[in-house]
Amino acid sequence: MTENKTKPGNNSPEAFLKTVQPDQRRRDGGTLLQLFREVTGFEPVMWGASMIGFGRYHYVYDSGREDDFLATGFSPRKANLSIYIMPGYQDYSEILGRLGKHKLGKSCLYVTRLDQIDLDVLAELIRAGLADLDKRWLVLPA
């Protein structure tokens, strides 16, 4: 069985965010750091080189593959903010319809700038994603 390449580390999320460019992406990352802390109640942990996670869960697939992964979080990538909030098996179209400008991946939300979305709706989406994930896999502090 293969393992996830992305593992939790000991690097500081705050130190990582200080290196993010451009300035707007760094500021948006700081805003997300605070929002995720408030909404989840979890302290942030770096997962890999660029993902900031909040909480974790242990999964076991029918194939037998199992591992731990971040429950929710984000990465301030060059092209956009990648926000990991949806377990990938729920329909969040009602909430997403109120969010603002975004694109979707399977379990990712892509946002160019936070001033293009409603942060209260994002907080609602984070809570909904965590609650749904916790119904399937127990969500724990990282």
N, C-alpha and C positions, 0 to 999 in steps of 0.2 A: 504494500500500500504506500502511496506517495503521501507526503505531508504538505501542508500549506507552507509556502516559502515565507509568507508574511507572519512574523511572530512578534509578540510584545517585547519591548526592549527597555533599557534603563535611561534612555535619553530624555531630556526635558522637553515637553511640548512647547513651553514658553521660549526656550532657547531656539528650538527649531523655527518657530514663527518669526523670530527676529531675523532669520536668514531669507525669508520669503520675499521675492520680488515679483511684480512691482509693489510700490507702497500701498496702493489700494487693495491688492490681494492680501498683503500682510495685515492691514487694518481689518479687512473682512474676516480673516482668520482669527484675529483677536476677538471680534464680536461673536463668531461662532463658538470659540472656546468658552466664553462666558455663558452663552445661551445653552450650550449642551450641558455645562456644569449645573446650571440652575434647573433645567428641565429633568435631567436624569438623576441628579444627586450623586453621581459618580465622579471621581477624580480622573483626569485624562491620562492616557498611557500612549506612548508612541508604539505603533505597530509598523514594523519595517522602517524605511527611511523617511516616509512622508505621510503616513496615515495617523491621525490622532483619534484614538478610540475611547469609548466610554462604556464600561461594563464588558462582559464577555459571556459566551455561552459555549457549551460543549455539545457537539452534534455527532450523531451516529447515523449514517445513511444505510439504506437497505443493502447496499453493496458491501457493507462492513467498514467502509472508510469512516474514520472519526478523527476529530481534532477540536481545538478551541479556536474561536475567532471573536473579533470585536462585535459587540452587540449593536453599536451605533457609533457614528463618528463622521469625520470629514477629512479631506485633504485639499489644501490650497494649491492646486496644480496650475501650471502656467496658462493653459487655455481657459480654465474655469474652476470653480469650486466643486469638487466631487463630494456629495453628501450621501453617506451610507445610512439610510434610515428605514428602508422598506425590506421586509423579509423576502419579498419576491413572489409571494403566493396570495397576496390580498389585493383587493381593488380599492385604491385610494383616490379614485377619480373625483369624488365629491370634494375632498379636501384640496387636491391638486388644482381643481378648477378655481379655487379661491386664492391660490398661492402667488401667482404672478408669473413672470417670464422664466421658464425653465425647460429643460429637456430631460427625458427619462431614459435610463438603462434598465436592465432587469431588476436590480435592487439598488440602483443609484439614481440620484437626482443631480443634474448638472445645472449650475447657476453661474452666470457670468459675473454679476455683481449683486450684493445683498440689497442695494437700494432699488432693485427691480422686483423684489418679492416682499411679501408681508411676513415679518418675523414672528408675529403671533400665530399665523397659520403654520409656519415652519415648526414652531414649538408644538402645536397640536399634532402635526404629522410625526414628529419625533416620538411623542408620547404614544400615539397610535401604533407606530412601528414596533416600539419596545413591548407594548402590551401584547401585540399579536405574536411577536417572537417568543415572549415568555410563556405563551400558551403552548407552544410547540417544544421549545428548549428552554430550560431554566436559565434566566439571566442573572448573573452574579456580578459583584464589583470585580474589576480587573485586579 
